[in-house]
Amino acid sequence: MRKSLRPTFSEPAFVMNTGDLFHKVIVSDSVLFELKPDTKTILTFIAIRRAIGGCSIVYVTKTFQNDTCTSRSVQEKKGITGKVIDKELARIQSEFSRGVKSQTNYDVKWDTLDLSSITDRKEQCQAIKKWGKMQVC
């Protein structure tokens, strides 16, 4: 699934259902554009353990111009088993890093928040807020 949203962002990037929990959140530093110095992109991967079983990874790509968000792209990969979620996150992160490097010669730096040991969603949201890299709760 891929959808681009207008900068009003009236739709959420993803939905957490009752019983769903965050597994990990990975956020890139700002990817800068040599030909557009006032533009940057931030990549975010959110791994979710679904209450109905399995996991999904939501990819959110936001582009900013002069610190104003001008676009957001959302994709979701569903049907990932809990056994391979970390391996799949690492693969996706590696592929995105390689793609950015080949297009811009920029090495992406990443911040990771591991929420896999927290089993209360309210506590997870508090940890995300304290982390300060993503606004979701």
Secondary structure, 3 states (H helix, E strand, C coil): CEEEECCCCCCCCCCCCCCCEEEEEEEECCEEECCEEEEEEEEEEEEEECCCCCEEEEEEEEEEECCEEEEEEEEEEEEECCCCHHHHHHHHHHHHHHHHHHHHCCCCCEEEEECCCCCCHHHHHHHHHHHCCCCCC
